[in-house]
Amino acid sequence: MADNPKTKSLTSVIFGAAFLMATSAIGPGFLTQTTVFTKQLLASFGFVILLSVILDIIAQLNIWRVLTVTGKRGQDLANETIRGSGYVLAGLVAMGGLVFNIGNIAGCGLGLNAALDIPIAYGAILSAVAAVALFLIKEAGRAMDLFVKILGVVMLGLIVYVVYASHPPLAEAAFRTVWPTQTDPRAVVTLVGGTVGGYIAFAGAHRLIDAGITGTENLPQVNRGAYTGILITAIIRFCLFLAALGVITLGFSIDDKNPPASVFQNAAGIVGLRIFGVVMWAAAITSVVGAAYTSVSFLKTFHAKLERNNNRLVIGFMLVSTAIFLAVGQPVKLLVWAGTVNGFILPVGLSLILLASRKPLLTGDYKHPLWMQVAGWCVVLIMFGFSISTILSSVF
């Protein structure tokens, strides 16, 4: 019996959305955070990753299910839940996405510099040109799905090679993942914010809505996409953790100026450094695409002209990010500031989604599971508490 083309197309979009979410999360900050926390917590960092994955799944399932059931993007659903809140959410996402994209463009330049010795500024420009070309293609949505899938697989393959080269203590890592000797709550919420915070939690759901995959009949596929996106992110995070742990166990030091690069280089020499360059570029360029696409998806429904010029807006978003990076240079302070904003976006966005899930006028006959609502509010409280503590600690 021949495969149903419609089923194959649906599967392709579902996995494209999952990879878009995952590769949006796996950017330069993702690589650095994983290495730094491994250095601090050693094998016990595995437990932090495991706990963050549970929180990620809860947040992502709530957002993806409610948005696709209603067929409304985050900002539109928010406006219909609390008047005007969608504009606030869209502003936060777009602002955070722009600032993070400056860092992603910088990561592209750093990646090509490590891989091919191309000057950082030129590497950033070449990467921006490649990302823009993607959205000049007639079937930009399908091209984006294929692009993030291929680079996601490339990243995973190269990272697995570095894990093999570093010979990590697998038995200890497995044991401490379920029985840690130390932990750090801040590390947990940092990973959650970096995986499903800001625009990232909405990236895959908005891609599904754009592809017309909505309604309760598609919930099984939506669930699969949500789980897959988190699983891809978790696998790559665990592999990076094992590579860093292996390097530390072998007695090598982690360079604080560029932690992930030192892991790759210590594990596999100059070949490792070149591999790091490719991984960094792949992580950064897919995050550039994901951040631009999702940020614009929060703005385009506010006016018909914005909807019609979606691809041009995405291109403009990426070009502005590149121009700011070339003008300003080091994006570290901007990234720190954006991290604080990002910490607020997840609890704000998730709260609005949970409130919307209780409104039959928006969800129709769909009944959002009670356990998802309770678990979702727990994530809101955890992330909101951390955001407040971050601001208080920076002020005092």
SERO-4910 file (N, C-alpha, C, O; in steps of 0.05 Angstrom, whole numbers):
BEGIN
 pado doro    nc1    nc2    nc3   cac1   cac2   cac3    cc1    cc2    cc3    oc1    oc2    oc3
  Met    A     17    -24      0      0      0      0     18     25      0     36     27     16
  Ala    A     12     44    -17     29     68    -19     24     87      4      3     87     16
  Asp    A     46    102     11     44    121     33     25    143     25     24    152      2
  Asn    A     10    153     44     -8    176     40      9    201     39     21    208     59
  Pro    A      9    216     17     25    240     15     17    261     36     35    275     46
  Lys    A     -9    262     43    -17    281     64     -5    274     91      3    292    105
  Thr    A     -4    248     97      8    239    122     37    245    123     48    254    143
  Lys    A     51    240    101     80    246     99     85    275    102    104    283    116
  Ser    A     68    292     90     72    321     92     67    330    121     82    347    131
  Leu    A     47    319    134     41    326    162     64    319    180     72    335    197
  Thr    A     75    295    176     98    286    192    122    304    188    136    311    207
  Ser    A    126    312    163    149    330    157    146    357    171    165    367    182
  Val    A    122    368    171    117    394    184    120    391    215    132    409    228
  Ile    A    110    369    226    112    365    255    141    364    264    149    377    283
  Phe    A    157    348    249    185    346    256    200    372    250    219    378    263
  Gly    A    191    386    229    203    412    223    199    431    246    217    446    253
  Ala    A    174    431    257    168    449    279    184    441    304    194    458    319
  Ala    A    188    415    308    203    405    331    232    414    329    245    423    348
  Phe    A    244    411    304    271    419    300    274    449    301    295    459    311
  Leu    A    254    464    292    255    493    294    257    502    323    273    519    330
  Met    A    240    490    340    241    496    369    268    489    381    280    504    395
  Ala    A    277    464    375    302    454    387    326    470    378    343    478    394
  Thr    A    328    476    352    352    491    342    350    520    350    371    534    351
  Ser    A    326    530    355    323    558    365    335    559    393    348    579    401
  Ala    A    331    537    409    341    536    436    372    533    437    385    544    454
  Ile    A    382    517    418    410    509    418    426    531    403    432    528    380
  Gly    A    433    552    417    449    574    406    475    576    421    482    559    437
  Pro    A    490    598    416    515    603    430    513    602    461    530    591    474
  Gly    A    491    614    471    487    614    500    483    586    511    493    579    533
  Phe    A    469    569    496    464    541    504    490    526    507    494    512    527
  Leu    A    508    529    488    534    515    489    550    524    513    563    508    527
  Thr    A    550    550    518    566    561    540    555    554    567    570    545    585
  Gln    A    528    557    570    515    550    596    521    521    604    528    516    627
  Thr    A    518    503    585    521    474    591    550    469    601    553    454    620
  Thr    A    569    481    588    597    476    595    603    488    623    616    476    639
  Val    A    594    513    627    599    527    653    587    512    676    600    508    697
  Phe    A    562    503    673    549    489    695    561    461    700    562    451    723
  Thr    A    571    448    679    585    423    682    610    427    698    617    410    716
  Lys    A    624    448    693    649    454    708    642    459    738    658    451    755
  Gln    A    620    471    743    612    477    771    601    453    786    609    448    809
  Leu    A    584    437    773    570    416    787    580    388    780    572    368    792
  Leu    A    598    386    760    609    360    752    587    340    744    568    348    731
  Ala    A    589    315    753    570    295    744    541    300    753    522    292    741
  Ser    A    538    315    775    512    321    786    496    340    768    472    343    772
  Phe    A    509    352    748    495    369    730    475    353    713    455    364    703
  Gly    A    479    327    711    460    310    697    433    311    710    412    310    696
  Phe    A    432    313    737    406    315    751    392    342    744    368    342    740
  Val    A    407    363    742    396    389    735    384    388    707    362    399    703
  Ile    A    398    375    689    387    372    662    361    357    662    342    364    649
  Leu    A    361    334    677    337    318    678    313    333    689    291    332    678
  Leu    A    317    348    711    296    364    723    286    386    704    262    391    703
  Ser    A    305    399    690    297    420    672    281    409    649    263    422    639
  Val    A    287    384    640    273    372    618    243    368    625    225    372    609
  Ile    A    238    359    651    211    356    660    196    382    659    173    383    650
  Leu    A    208    403    669    195    430    668    191    440    640    170    451    634
  Asp    A    210    434    622    208    442    594    184    429    581    169    442    567
  Ile    A    181    403    586    159    388    573    132    399    582    113    402    566
  Ile    A    130    405    608    105    416    619     97    443    605     75    446    596
  Ala    A    117    461    604    112    487    592    105    484    562     86    496    552
  Gln    A    121    468    548    117    465    519     90    452    512     76    461    494
  Leu    A     83    431    527     57    417    521     34    436    525     16    437    509
  Asn    A     34    452    547     12    471    552     10    491    529    -12    495    519
  Ile    A     32    502    521     31    523    500     24    512    473      6    523    460
  Trp    A     36    490    465     31    479    438      2    469    436    -11    474    416
  Arg    A     -8    455    456    -35    444    455    -56    466    453    -74    465    436
  Val    A    -55    486    471    -75    506    472    -75    523    446    -96    530    435
  Leu    A    -51    531    437    -49    547    413    -60    532    388    -75    544    372
  Thr    A    -52    507    385    -60    493    361    -90    485    362   -103    484    341
  Val    A   -101    480    385   -129    474    388   -146    498    380   -166    496    365
  Thr    A   -137    522    389   -152    546    382   -145    557    354   -161    571    342
  Gly    A   -122    549    344   -113    559    318   -104    588    319   -103    601    298
  Lys    A    -99    597    342    -91    626    346    -62    627    356    -54    612    373
  Arg    A    -47    647    345    -20    651    354    -21    664    382    -41    674    391
  Gly    A      2    663    395      4    671    423     -7    699    429    -22    703    448
  Gln    A      0    718    412     -9    746    417    -39    750    413    -51    765    427
  Asp    A    -50    736    393    -79    738    388    -95    725    410   -115    736    419
  Leu    A    -86    702    419   -100    688    441    -98    704    467   -117    706    482
  Ala    A    -75    717    471    -71    734    495    -90    757    495   -102    764    515
  Asn    A    -93    770    472   -111    794    469   -140    786    474   -155    802    485
  Glu    A   -147    762    467   -175    753    471   -179    743    499   -202    739    508
  Thr    A   -158    739    514   -160    730    542   -160    755    560   -178    757    577
  Ile    A   -140    773    557   -139    798    572   -133    819    551   -112    820    539
  Arg    A   -152    838    548   -149    858    527   -122    873    529   -116    883    550
  Gly    A   -108    874    507    -83    889    506    -58    873    514    -36    881    509
  Ser    A    -62    850    527    -39    834    537    -23    823    514      1    818    516
  Gly    A    -36    818    491    -22    807    468     -1    826    457     20    818    448
  Tyr    A     -7    852    458     12    872    449     36    873    468     59    876    458
  Val    A     31    870    493     54    869    513     71    844    508     96    846    507
  Leu    A     58    821    504     72    796    499     88    798    473    112    790    473
  Ala    A     76    809    452     90    811    427    114    830    429    135    824    417
  Gly    A    111    852    444    133    870    448    156    857    463    179    861    455
  Leu    A    150    842    484    170    829    499    185    808    482    210    807    482
  Val    A    170    792    467    182    772    450    200    784    428    222    775    424
  Ala    A    189    804    415    204    817    393    229    830    404    251    828    391
  Met    A    227    844    427    250    857    438    272    837    447    295    840    441
  Gly    A    263    816    461    281    795    470    294    781    446    317    774    446
  Gly    A    277    775    426    287    761    402    308    777    387    327    766    377
  Leu    A    304    803    385    323    820    371    350    820    385    371    818    373
  Val    A    349    824    412    374    825    427    389    798    426    413    798    423
  Phe    A    374    776    429    387    750    427    398    745    399    418    732    396
  Asn    A    384    756    379    394    751    352    420    765    346    436    756    330
  Ile    A    425    787    361    451    800    358    473    781    368    494    778    355
  Gly    A    467    767    390    486    747    401    489    724    382    510    712    379
  Asn    A    466    715    370    467    693    351    484    699    326    499    683    317
  Ile    A    481    724    316    498    732    294    527    732    301    544    724    286
  Ala    A    533    741    326    561    740    336    571    711    337    594    706    330
  Gly    A    553    693    346    560    665    346    567    654    319    584    637    316
  Cys    A    552    663    299    558    654    271    586    662    263    601    647    252
  Gly    A    593    688    270    620    697    263    642    682    278    662    675    266
  Leu    A    637    676    304    656    661    320    659    632    309    681    621    308
  Gly    A    637    621    300    637    593    290    654    591    265    671    573    262
  Leu    A    649    609    246    664    608    221    693    615    225    711    606    211
  Asn    A    698    632    245    726    638    252    741    614    262    763    608    254
  Ala    A    728    598    279    740    574    290    743    552    269    762    537    269
  Ala    A    723    550    251    723    528    232    741    534    208    754    516    198
  Leu    A    741    559    198    754    566    173    773    589    175    785    598    155
  Asp    A    777    600    199    795    623    203    785    648    188    801    666    182
  Ile    A    759    649    184    747    673    171    744    695    193    735    689    215
  Pro    A    752    720    187    748    741    207    719    742    217    700    737    202
  Ile    A    715    748    243    689    746    255    668    763    241    646    753    236
  Ala    A    675    788    235    656    805    221    647    794    194    623    795    188
  Tyr    A    666    784    179    660    773    153    642    748    156    624    743    140
  Gly    A    649    732    176    633    708    181    604    714    188    586    701    180
  Ala    A    601    736    203    574    745    211    558    754    186    534    747    183
  Ile    A    572    768    168    558    778    144    551    755    125    529    754    115
  Leu    A    570    736    121    564    713    104    541    696    115    524    687    100
  Ser    A    540    694    141    518    678    154    491    692    150    471    679    145
  Ala    A    491    719    153    467    734    149    457    731    121    433    729    116
  Val    A    475    732    101    468    728     73    455    701     69    435    698     54
  Ala    A    467    680     81    456    653     79    428    651     91    410    639     79
  Ala    A    424    664    114    397    663    127    377    678    110    354    670    108
  Val    A    385    701     99    367    717     83    359    701     58    335    702     49
  Ala    A    378    688     45    373    672     21    351    651     26    335    645      8
  Leu    A    351    640     50    331    620     57    302    631     54    285    616     45
  Phe    A    298    656     61    272    668     60    265    682     34    244    694     31
  Leu    A    284    680     15    279    689    -12    268    667    -30    258    672    -52
  Ile    A    270    642    -20    259    619    -34    229    620    -33    217    628    -13
  Lys    A    216    611    -55    187    612    -57    174    596    -34    155    606    -21
  Glu    A    183    572    -30    172    555     -8    190    558     16    203    539     25
  Ala    A    189    582     28    208    588     50    203    571     75    221    562     88
  Gly    A    177    565     80    170    548    103    183    521    101    195    511    120
  Arg    A    179    508     78    190    481     74    221    482     75    234    464     86
  Ala    A    232    502     62    261    505     62    272    508     90    293    497     97
  Met    A    258    524    107    267    528    134    265    501    150    284    495    165
  Asp    A    244    486    146    241    460    159    265    442    152    277    430    170
  Leu    A    271    440    126    293    423    117    320    433    128    337    417    136
  Phe    A    324    459    128    349    472    137    355    465    166    377    456    172
  Val    A    335    468    183    340    464    212    342    434    218    357    426    236
  Lys    A    328    417    202    331    388    206    360    379    200    372    365    216
  Ile    A    370    387    177    397    379    168    418    388    188    435    373    197
  Leu    A    417    414    196    437    424    214    434    413    242    454    410    257
  Gly    A    410    406    250    406    393    276    419    366    277    432    360    297
  Val    A    417    351    256    430    324    254    460    327    253    474    312    266
  Val    A    470    347    238    499    352    236    510    358    264    531    347    272
  Met    A    497    376    278    506    383    305    508    359    323    528    355    337
  Leu    A    486    343    323    485    320    341    508    300    334    521    290    352
  Gly    A    512    295    308    533    276    299    560    285    308    576    269    318
  Leu    A    567    311    305    593    321    312    597    321    342    619    314    352
  Ile    A    576    327    357    579    328    386    582    299    397    598    295    416
  Val    A    569    280    385    572    252    393    601    243    389    612    228    405
  Tyr    A    613    252    367    642    245    361    660    256    384    678    243    393
  Val    A    654    281    392    671    293    413    666    278    440    685    276    456
  Val    A    642    269    445    636    253    469    654    228    468    666    221    489
  Tyr    A    654    215    446    671    191    443    700    197    447    714    181    461
  Ala    A    710    219    437    738    226    440    746    234    468    769    231    476
  Ser    A    727    244    484    733    253    511    731    231    532    740    235    555
  His    A    720    208    525    718    185    544    706    192    571    720    189    591
  Pro    A    681    202    572    670    211    597    664    187    615    660    164    606
  Pro    A    662    191    642    655    169    661    625    165    660    610    176    676
  Leu    A    615    148    642    587    145    636    572    134    661    550    142    666
  Ala    A    584    115    675    570    103    698    565    123    720    544    124    731
  Glu    A    586    139    726    582    160    746    562    181    737    545    190    753
  Ala    A    563    189    712    544    209    702    515    198    704    497    213    712
  Ala    A    511    173    697    484    161    699    475    160    728    451    166    734
  Phe    A    492    152    746    485    150    775    478    178    786    458    181    801
  Arg    A    495    198    781    491    224    792    467    239    779    457    259    790
  Thr    A    459    230    756    435    241    743    410    236    760    391    252    759
  Val    A    410    214    774    386    207    791    393    210    821    375    210    837
  Trp    A    419    212    828    427    214    856    450    234    858    473    227    862
  Pro    A    444    260    856    465    281    856    477    286    883    464    281    904
  Thr    A    502    295    883    515    303    908    512    333    913    515    342    936
  Gln    A    506    347    893    501    376    895    482    385    872    480    371    852
  Thr    A    468    407    877    450    417    856    449    448    859    459    459    878
  Asp    A    437    461    840    435    490    839    409    498    826    405    496    802
  Pro    A    389    507    843    363    515    832    365    536    810    350    536    790
  Arg    A    385    554    812    388    575    791    396    562    765    388    571    744
  Ala    A    412    541    766    419    527    741    395    515    728    393    515    703
  Val    A    376    504    744    352    492    733    336    512    718    328    508    695
  Val    A    330    535    731    313    555    717    328    568    694    315    578    675
  Thr    A    354    570    696    369    581    673    366    563    649    363    572    626
  Leu    A    368    536    653    365    518    631    336    519    620    333    518    595
  Val    A    316    521    637    289    522    628    284    547    612    272    547    590
  Gly    A    295    570    622    292    595    607    306    594    580    296    606    561
  Gly    A    329    580    579    343    578    554    332    559    535    338    560    511
  Thr    A    315    540    544    303    520    527    275    527    517    269    524    494
  Val    A    258    537    535    231    544    527    223    573    535    200    580    536
  Gly    A    243    589    541    238    617    549    234    635    525    242    627    502
  Gly    A    223    658    529    221    678    507    205    668    483    184    655    486
  Tyr    A    216    673    460    203    665    435    204    635    430    188    624    415
  Ile    A    223    620    444    228    592    437    203    575    441    197    558    425
  Ala    A    189    579    464    166    562    470    145    564    449    129    545    445
  Phe    A    143    587    435    122    591    415    131    584    387    114    583    368
  Ala    A    157    580    383    168    577    356    154    554    340    144    558    318
  Gly    A    154    530    352    143    507    338    113    509    335    102    502    314
  Ala    A     99    519    356     70    522    354     61    541    332     42    535    318
  His    A     75    563    330     69    583    309     74    571    281     60    577    262
  Arg    A     95    554    279    101    541    253     78    522    246     71    521    223
  Leu    A     68    507    265     46    489    260     20    504    251      7    496    233
  Ile    A     15    527    265     -9    543    257     -5    554    229    -24    554    213
  Asp    A     19    563    222     24    573    195     19    551    174     11    557    152
  Ala    A     25    526    182     22    504    163     -7    493    164    -13    474    149
  Gly    A    -24    504    180    -52    496    181    -58    471    198    -79    459    196
  Ile    A    -39    464    215    -42    440    232    -54    450    259    -40    456    278
  Thr    A    -81    450    259    -96    460    283   -119    441    289   -125    423    274
  Gly    A   -133    447    312   -156    431    319   -149    407    336   -127    398    336
  Thr    A   -170    397    350   -165    374    368   -157    349    353   -145    331    364
  Glu    A   -165    346    327   -158    322    312   -128    318    308   -119    296    303
  Asn    A   -113    340    310    -84    339    306    -68    338    333    -44    339    332
  Leu    A    -82    336    356    -68    337    381    -48    314    385    -26    320    396
  Pro    A    -53    290    375    -32    269    378     -6    277    364     16    272    375
  Gln    A     -8    288    340     16    297    325     29    321    339     53    323    340
  Val    A     13    339    350     23    362    364     39    353    389     61    363    394
  Asn    A     27    334    404     41    323    427     68    311    419     88    315    432
  Arg    A     68    296    397     93    283    388    114    304    380    137    301    386
  Gly    A    105    326    367    123    347    360    135    361    385    159    366    385
  Ala    A    118    366    405    127    379    429    148    362    444    169    371    452
  Tyr    A    142    336    447    160    317    460    187    315    444    208    315    456
  Thr    A    184    314    417    208    311    401    227    335    403    251    331    405
  Gly    A    215    359    403    232    383    405    248    383    431    272    389    431
  Ile    A    234    377    453    248    376    479    269    354    480    290    357    491
  Leu    A    262    330    468    280    307    468    305    313    453    327    307    462
  Ile    A    302    326    430    326    334    414    344    352    430    368    348    431
  Thr    A    332    372    443    347    391    459    361    377    482    385    382    487
  Ala    A    347    359    495    358    345    518    381    327    510    401    325    524
  Ile    A    378    313    487    400    295    478    425    311    473    447    302    481
  Ile    A    423    333    459    446    349    452    458    361    478    482    362    481
  Arg    A    441    370    497    451    380    522    466    359    538    487    364    549
  Phe    A    455    334    539    468    312    553    495    305    540    514    300    554
  Cys    A    495    306    513    521    300    500    542    321    505    565    314    510
  Leu    A    534    346    505    553    367    512    563    364    540    587    368    546
  Phe    A    545    358    559    551    353    587    572    331    589    591    333    604
  Leu    A    567    308    575    585    286    577    613    293    565    634    285    576
  Ala    A    613    308    543    639    316    531    654    333    550    678    329    554
  Ala    A    641    353    563    655    371    582    664    355    606    686    360    616
  Leu    A    647    337    616    654    321    639    679    303    633    696    300    650
  Gly    A    679    292    609    702    275    601    728    291    601    748    281    610
  Val    A    727    315    590    751    332    588    760    340    616    784    339    622
  Ile    A    742    347    634    749    354    662    761    329    676    781    332    691
  Thr    A    749    306    672    759    282    685    787    274    676    803    264    691
  Leu    A    793    280    651    820    275    640    841    294    651    865    291    646
  Gly    A    832    315    665    850    334    678    855    359    663    871    376    671
  Phe    A    840    363    641    843    388    625    827    410    639    808    405    653
  Ser    A    836    435    635    822    458    646    803    469    625    807    466    601
  Ile    A    781    482    635    762    495    618    768    525    617    769    538    638
  Asp    A    773    535    593    779    563    590    754    580    594    734    577    579
  Asp    A    754    598    614    731    614    621    724    634    598    701    643    597
  Lys    A    744    641    581    739    660    560    722    648    538    706    662    525
  Asn    A    725    622    533    709    608    513    706    579    522    719    561    510
  Pro    A    689    573    541    687    547    553    681    524    533    695    504    533
  Pro    A    661    527    515    655    504    498    678    499    478    683    475    471
  Ala    A    691    519    468    713    515    449    736    499    462    747    482    449
  Ser    A    741    505    488    763    491    501    756    461    505    774    444    504
  Val    A    730    455    509    722    427    511    728    412    486    740    390    486
  Phe    A    720    423    463    723    410    437    753    407    431    762    386    421
  Gln    A    769    428    436    797    427    430    812    408    448    830    393    438
  Asn    A    806    408    473    820    389    492    813    360    485    829    342    489
  Ala    A    788    355    475    780    328    470    792    317    444    798    294    442
  Ala    A    795    335    423    803    325    397    823    343    383    826    341    358
  Gly    A    838    359    398    859    375    386    848    396    366    826    407    369
  Ile    A    864    401    345    856    421    325    832    413    310    816    429    302
  Val    A    828    386    306    804    376    293    780    383    311    759    390    300
  Gly    A    783    380    337    762    387    355    754    416    354    730    423    355
  Leu    A    774    434    350    769    462    348    753    468    323    734    484    323
  Arg    A    760    454    301    746    458    275    717    448    278    698    460    268
  Ile    A    714    425    292    687    415    297    670    434    313    647    438    308
  Phe    A    683    446    334    669    466    350    659    489    332    637    498    336
  Gly    A    676    497    313    668    519    296    643    512    280    625    529    277
  Val    A    642    488    270    618    479    254    594    478    272    572    487    265
  Val    A    597    466    296    575    464    315    565    491    324    541    496    325
  Met    A    584    509    330    576    536    338    561    550    316    541    564    321
  Trp    A    571    548    291    558    561    269    530    549    264    511    564    261
  Ala    A    528    523    265    502    510    261    482    518    283    459    524    277
  Ala    A    492    519    308    475    527    330    466    556    327    443    562    332
  Ala    A    485    573    319    479    602    317    461    608    294    441    623    297
  Ile    A    466    597    270    451    604    246    422    594    248    403    608    239
  Thr    A    418    570    260    390    561    264    375    577    284    351    581    282
  Ser    A    390    587    304    378    605    324    371    632    312    350    644    319
  Val    A    387    641    293    381    666    278    355    663    263    337    681    265
  Val    A    352    641    249    328    636    234    304    633    252    283    645    247
  Gly    A    306    618    274    284    613    292    276    638    306    252    643    309
  Ala    A    295    654    315    288    679    330    274    699    311    254    711    319
  Ala    A    284    702    287    272    721    268    244    712    260    225    728    261
  Tyr    A    241    686    253    215    676    244    194    679    266    172    688    261
  Thr    A    201    671    291    181    671    312    175    699    322    152    706    327
  Ser    A    195    716    323    191    744    332    172    758    313    154    773    321
  Val    A    176    754    287    158    767    267    130    755    268    111    769    263
  Ser    A    129    729    274    102    716    276     85    728    298     61    725    298
  Phe    A     98    741    318     83    755    339     73    783    330     57    795    344
  Leu    A     84    793    308     76    819    299     58    820    275     42    838    271
  Lys    A     60    799    258     48    800    232     17    800    232      5    809    213
  Thr    A      5    789    254    -24    788    254    -37    814    262    -62    816    262
  Phe    A    -22    834    270    -33    859    278    -43    877    255    -58    896    259
  His    A    -34    870    231    -42    885    207    -39    868    182    -20    852    180
  Ala    A    -58    871    163    -58    854    139    -32    858    123    -22    838    111
  Lys    A    -21    882    122      3    887    107     27    872    119     44    863    104
  Leu    A     27    870    145     49    856    158     47    826    151     68    813    147
  Glu    A     23    815    150     19    787    143     29    782    115     42    761    109
  Arg    A     22    800     96     29    796     68     59    798     64     70    786     45
  Asn    A     73    813     81    102    818     77    118    803     98    139    812    107
  Asn    A    108    779    106    121    764    127    150    759    122    167    764    139
  Asn    A    157    748     98    185    741     93    203    765     92    226    764    101
  Arg    A    192    788     82    208    812     82    214    822    110    236    832    116
  Leu    A    194    819    128    198    827    156    220    809    169    236    819    184
  Val    A    218    783    163    238    765    175    266    773    165    285    773    181
  Ile    A    269    778    139    294    786    128    304    812    141    327    815    148
  Gly    A    286    832    143    293    857    156    302    853    185    321    866    194
  Phe    A    289    835    199    296    830    227    325    819    228    340    828    246
  Met    A    332    801    210    359    790    210    379    811    202    401    812    213
  Leu    A    373    828    183    392    848    174    396    869    196    419    878    200
  Val    A    375    877    210    378    896    232    396    884    254    414    898    265
  Ser    A    392    858    261    408    845    281    438    845    273    455    850    289
  Thr    A    443    839    247    470    839    237    483    867    238    506    870    246
  Ala    A    468    887    230    478    914    230    485    923    258    506    936    262
  Ile    A    468    917    277    474    925    305    499    911    315    515    924    329
  Phe    A    502    885    309    526    871    318    551    883    306    570    888    320
  Leu    A    550    890    280    574    901    267    580    929    279    603    937    280
  Ala    A    559    944    287    563    970    298    572    970    327    589    985    335
  Val    A    559    952    343    564    952    372    588    934    379    603    940    397
  Gly    A    590    911    365    611    892    372    603    873    393    584    858    390
  Gln    A    617    873    416    612    854    437    583    855    448    575    876    457
  Pro    A    569    832    446    540    833    454    536    822    483    513    817    490
  Val    A    557    819    499    554    806    525    534    821    543    516    808    554
  Lys    A    537    847    545    518    862    563    490    860    553    471    857    569
  Leu    A    486    862    527    459    859    516    447    832    522    423    830    527
  Leu    A    464    811    520    454    784    525    446    780    554    426    767    560
  Val    A    461    792    572    454    790    601    428    804    606    411    794    620
  Trp    A    424    828    594    399    843    598    376    827    585    354    826    596
  Ala    A    381    816    562    360    800    548    352    776    565    329    767    564
  Gly    A    372    764    579    366    741    595    346    748    617    329    731    624
  Thr    A    349    772    629    330    780    649    302    783    637    282    774    649
  Val    A    300    795    614    274    798    600    263    771    594    239    766    597
  Asn    A    280    753    584    272    726    576    260    711    600    242    695    597
  Gly    A    272    716    623    262    702    647    233    709    653    218    693    664
  Phe    A    225    734    646    197    742    650    178    733    629    154    728    634
  Ile    A    188    729    604    170    723    582    156    696    585    133    694    579
  Leu    A    171    676    594    158    649    597    135    650    617    113    641    610
  Pro    A    139    660    642    116    660    660     93    678    651     70    671    656
  Val    A     99    700    638     78    718    628     63    703    606     38    702    607
  Gly    A     77    693    586     64    679    564     49    654    572     27    650    563
  Leu    A     62    638    589     49    614    598     24    619    615      4    605    613
  Ser    A     25    640    632      2    648    648    -22    655    630    -44    646    636
  Leu    A    -17    670    609    -39    678    591    -50    653    577    -75    652    572
  Ile    A    -33    635    569    -42    611    556    -59    594    575    -80    583    566
  Leu    A    -51    591    600    -66    576    619    -93    588    625   -113    574    629
  Leu    A    -94    615    626   -119    629    630   -138    624    606   -162    620    609
  Ala    A   -126    625    582   -142    621    558   -153    592    557   -175    588    546
  Ser    A   -138    573    568   -147    545    567   -173    540    583   -185    519    580
  Arg    A   -180    560    600   -204    557    617   -228    571    605   -249    571    617
  Lys    A   -225    582    580   -246    597    568   -259    581    545   -246    579    523
  Pro    A   -283    570    549   -296    554    527   -300    570    501   -300    558    480
  Leu    A   -304    596    503   -307    612    479   -283    611    461   -285    615    437
  Leu    A   -260    605    473   -235    604    458   -228    575    450   -218    570    428
  Thr    A   -233    556    468   -224    528    464   -246    510    454   -241    488    446
  Gly    A   -271    520    454   -293    503    444   -299    479    461   -301    482    486
  Asp    A   -301    456    449   -307    432    464   -282    420    478   -284    401    494
  Tyr    A   -259    430    472   -234    420    483   -232    425    513   -236    448    521
  Lys    A   -225    405    528   -221    408    557   -191    403    563   -181    381    560
  His    A   -178    425    571   -149    423    576   -145    406    602   -157    413    622
  Pro    A   -128    385    601   -125    368    625   -117    383    650   -101    401    649
  Leu    A   -130    376    672   -125    390    698    -96    387    707    -84    406    717
  Trp    A    -84    364    703    -56    360    711    -37    379    696    -17    388    707
  Met    A    -43    384    671    -27    402    655    -29    431    666    -10    445    667
  Gln    A    -54    438    674    -58    465    684    -43    469    711    -29    489    715
  Val    A    -45    449    729    -32    451    755     -2    452    751     12    468    763
  Ala    A      9    433    735     37    432    730     47    458    716     69    468    722
  Gly    A     30    469    698     37    494    684     40    517    704     59    533    702
  Trp    A     21    519    723     23    541    742     47    538    761     58    558    770
  Cys    A     55    513    766     80    509    782    104    520    767    122    532    779
  Val    A    105    515    741    127    526    725    127    556    725    148    569    727
  Val    A    103    568    723    100    597    723    112    608    749    127    627    749
  Leu    A    104    596    772    113    606    798    144    603    801    157    622    811
  Ile    A    155    581    792    184    577    794    199    597    777    218    610    787
  Met    A    190    601    752    204    619    735    201    649    743    219    665    741
  Phe    A    177    655    752    172    683    761    189    689    786    200    711    788
  Gly    A    190    670    804    206    674    828    235    678    822    248    695    834
  Phe    A    245    663    803    273    666    795    278    693    782    298    706    787
  Ser    A    260    702    765    263    728    752    264    750    772    280    769    769
  Ile    A    246    749    792    247    770    813    273    769    828    285    790    834
  Ser    A    282    745    835    307    743    851    331    753    834    350    765    846
  Thr    A    330    749    808    352    758    791    353    789    791    375    800    793
  Ile    A    330    802    789    329    831    789    338    842    816    353    861    817
  Leu    A    328    830    838    335    839    864    365    836    870    377    854    882
  Ser    A    377    814    861    405    810    865    422    829    849    444    837    857
  Ser    A    412    837    825    427    856    809    425    885    819    443    901    816
  Val    A    402    891    833    398    918    844    412    921    871    425    942    876
  Phe    A    410    901    888    422    903    914    449    888    915    462    887    935
***
